[in-house]
Amino acid sequence: MITIDNLTKYYGNNRAVNHISFTINDNEILGFLGPNGAGKSTTMNMIAGYLPMSDGKVTIYGSDITKEPVKAKKNIGYLPEIPPVYPDMKVKEYLSFCAGLKQVPMGKRKSEIERVMGLLKIKDMEGRLIRNLSKGYKQRVGFAQALLGNPKFLILDEPTVGLDPNQVAEVRAIIKDLKKEHSVIFSSHILSEVSAVCDRVIIINKGEIRAIDTIENLEKSFTASRVLHIKVKGEQDKAASIIGMTDGVTNINSVDSDGDGVYSFTVTLEGDSDKIRDNIMSECISHGLSILEIYTDKPNLESVFIELINRPVKKSGLQELLDETPDESQKTTAEKEEK
């Protein structure tokens, strides 16, 4: 198990990551979501031990990344957002170099390099200079180095950037298969990708965690507010009045005319959407309106994500004051000296 406790990062007076805590279970794929600048890469860099933390603790299978960095990092395979490849090296040469850095035993090094090249389908590129590879192949070479040594914990920051749709599908399949023997945390802006492979997701914004749960539970938690689409035939004002006065309808967002007295309404609901839909249908029919189509938009990961990152965080006046005055005790020595 990987445990992240009270992880915090300051850049000067700017708090990029704000006391976040979560765990990554064995054989779990955890998605890490957030808008640009949310603190995802900073968090992943701290978990990997690449970036010093201002406060908090990261424990990798019982080893503190700060107190036992060598022992902890032996369990980590890391693919940062920009693949850490050397352009003047050949692919196999680079992987051999990385295997040496990871202290893969000499007797196993050749077979291990062959294994990761086969897994990422870069065997045909082993003799080519990395600088001459496409962006997608450079990404795959970076992914291959993360897998060298078969670490138990993989950190993947945007692992499918630069890949074509066929390659994306292949990498998704690899990530899902890795779950059998590894724990994985990866970030992506492609929400369909996260939905396809993740057991749980974390949504982060402005350095703070907004939600941690399974995708299914997150979607269920947002069923209180839904959008209803209804197409009716009849008088527009009459239909709008009936729909708008139904209990549970909070707003008529738009009305479109399809011609011949047919109108499409988009309506926001609050409460039991099935009951509200049935009431609208009953009222419309009783007033001589014909229902041609009616359906509800169900929440998906995209709608949950958008609502969570745009939802304001309520803070007390004291908390706002504390946020504006960073705690000196939570900064590293180097950061204090910058002031």
N, C-alpha and C positions, 0 to 999 in steps of 0.2 A: 504493500500500500504506500502511496505517496501522500504526504500530509503537508498542506500549506497553511500556516498559522500566522495571522495578523501581518501579512506581507504588505510592506509600505515602501514607496520610493519617492524621494524628493529630488527635483532638479532646481537647485537654488531655493526660492520660495514657492515654487510650483510643485504641488503634490500630484504626481502622475498616477500613483496607485495608492489607494486609501484603505489600509488595514483590512485586506481581504483574506478570507479563510475558506478552504474547501479541501476535499480529499479526492483522490483518484484511486478507485478500487482495482484489485487484481483483475486482469483480463477484461478491462473496460475500455471503451472508446468514449472519450469525453470531448465534446465540441466546445470551442471557445469563440464566442460571437461578440461583436461590438462594432460600432462605426469607426471610421478612421480617427486615430487620436484617442481612442477609448482607454488605452493602456494594455492592450493584448500582447503586443510584442515585448514591451517592457517587462510584463509579468513572466512571459515565457523565458526571456533572457535571464531573469533572476532565478527562476526554477532550475534552469540549466547550469547556474553558477557562472554564467558569462558576465553578468552585470551585478555589482554589489548592491545589496538591499540596504535601505535606510533603517528598517526595523522589520522584525518578524523572524520566522523560522521555516525552513524547507527541509523536510525529512524524506529521504529516498530509501525505502526498504530498511528503515532503522538507522540510517546514516545521515547526520546533519551535514547539509551541503557546505556550511561555513566551517564547521569544526573538523569534518572528515571529508574534504573535497575529493581526494583521490578515490577513496572507497565509494563515495556516493556517485561520482561521475562514471565509474566503471559500469554502472547500471543504466546509463543514459545514452541514447542515440538522439542527436539533435540536428534537425534541418531548419536553419533560420530562413527568414523571408527571402534574403539574397543568398543563393547557394554558395558555400565557402569553397569554391573551386579555384585552382591555379591554372590560368589560361595557357601557360607555356608548358604544361605537363600533358602527357598522353593519358588517356582514361585509365588504363591498367596501371600505369606508373603512379598516378595520383592515388588510386585506391590502395596500392601497395604502401605508399607513403602514409596514408591514413591508418592502415592496419598496423603499421609500426607504432604510430602515435598512440593507438588504442591498446598496444601491447598484446595484440593477437599472437599467440605462440607461433614461432617460425614454421613448425611442422604442419600447422593448420592454416597458415596464411594463404597459400595458393588456392586451396579448396574453398576457403571463405570468400575470397575475391570472386571466384567462379560462381559461387552461390548467389551473391548479391547482383552480379552482372546478369545472371540468368533470370533472376526474379524481376529486375527492372528492364529486361530486354535491351541491354546495351552491349551485349557480347560482340556484336558486329562493329562496335565503335571503339573497342579496346586499344587499337593502335593509332587512333586519331588524336590530334591536338585538341584540347578542350576549347581553345579559342575558336576553332573552326566548326564547332557544333552549334546546332540551332538552340534557341532558348529552351525549348522543351527537353532536348537531350541533356543540356546542362543541368536542368532541374532534376532529371532522373539520375544523373551522376551524383548530385548532391544528396539525393534520397538514398542512393546506394551506400555512400559513406556513413550515413546515419545508421544503417542496418549492420555495418561491419561489427563483428564481435558478438552479434546476437544479443544486444542489451535488452533488459527486461522492461525498460520504460522508454518510450519514444515521444519526442516533442517535435511536432511537425507544424511549422508556421507557413500557411498557404502552400501546401505541397503540390497543388495542381496548377499553379500559376504558369502560364506559357504553354500548357499542353493542349493538343487538339482534342475534340470530343471523344475520339476513340481511345486516346491515351488517358484521358480523365477517367473513363470507365474502367480501364485496366488498373489504374492506381487506386480507385475506389475499391475494387475487388481485392487488391493487395492489402489495403488498410483493414478491410473486414477480416481477411484471413489472418492478419497479424494478431488479432484479438485472442487467438487460441493460445498464444504463448507470451503475449506482451500486454502491458497497459499503454494506452495511447492518449495523448492530448493533442488536438490539432485545431488550428484556427482556419477559417475560410469565410469569404464573402459570398460564397455560393450556397444559399440556404438549402437548396434541394440536395446538395451534396451532403450537408450535415444531417438532414432528415434521413438520407439513405443509409448512413453508416453509424450514427452515434447512438449510444445507450442513454446518455444524459447530455444536457447542454448547460453551459454557463453563459449568461448574457451580462456583459459589462459595459458601462458607459461612464465617462469622466472618472475613471479609476475606481468606480464602485460597482459591486455586484448588484444587479437588478433582479436576477432570478437564477436558481439552480434547480433543475428537475428534469424528468424525462420529457420528451417532446409531447407525448400523449397527455401527460398531466398539465403541462403548460397550456396546451390547446383547450383542455377541458376547463381550466380556470378562467378562460376568457369567453365562456359561453353566455355570460350575463348580458353582453352587448353584442348584437348581431345586426346584419343588414338584410332586409327583406326586399326582394324584387317582385313586383306584381304588375301584371298587364291586364287591363280591364277594357270592356267596350261599353260606352255610354257617355254621359255628360261629364266633362272634365271637372268642373267645379264641384259637382255633386260627389264624385268619387274622391276628390281631394279632401272634402269636408268629412266624409265618412271615415276615411283612412286616418286623417289627422286627429279625429276625436276619439279614436279607439284607445282604450287604456293600454299603456305599455309602448305606444308610439311616441318617441321623443322628438322626431324631426322627419319631414319629407325633404330629402336631400336634392332630388331632381325629378322633373317630369318631362318626358319625351313623347311627342306625337308620332304615331305610326301611320296616321291617315285613316279615313273612314271611321272616325269616332273611336279609335283605339289609342289608349294612352298607357305608357309605361312609367311606373312610380318606383323610385328607390327610397326606401324608408329605413330609418334607424330605430331599433327596438331596444328596450330595457326590461329584462325580466324573462319570463317563460315564453320563449319565441314560438313554441308549438301552440300554446294557448292563444297568444296574440294573433297568430296567423289564422287560426280557426275562427276567432271573433271577427276579424276583418272579412273573411270569406262569407260568414253568416250575414253580416250587416250589408255587404255589397249585394248579395243575392236577394235579400229581403227588400232592397230598394231598387230592384230591377236592373242591376248592373251585372254583366256577364264576366266571369273570371276566365281569362284565356290562358294565363300562366302565373304561377306563384312558386317561389323557391327562396330559400334562405342561404346566405353566404355563411359557411361555417369557418371558424377561425383556423388558420394554419400557422406554421412557424413564422412566416413572413409578417403576418398581421400582428402576431404576438410580439415579435421583435420590434416592429415600428412603434407599437403602443408603449412598450416598456422603456425604450430609449428616449421617448418624447415625454414620458410621464415625469413631472417635476418631483424632486425629492424634498419632502417637507422637513424643515429644520427649525429648531428653536432659535431665538435670538442669541442665546449663549453659544449654541453650536456654530452659528454663522460667524460669530466673533472668533471662536477657536479656530475655525477654518482659515480665517484671514491671518491668524497669528500662529504659524507652524511651531510645534514643540521642538525646541532646540535639542532635547534629549533624544529625539527620534532621528536625528540626522547623523550621517557618518562624519568622522573627523575631517575628511577632505571637504565635505560640503560646508562644514562650519567655517573652515579656513577660507572658503571662497568669499564669505562675507567680510 
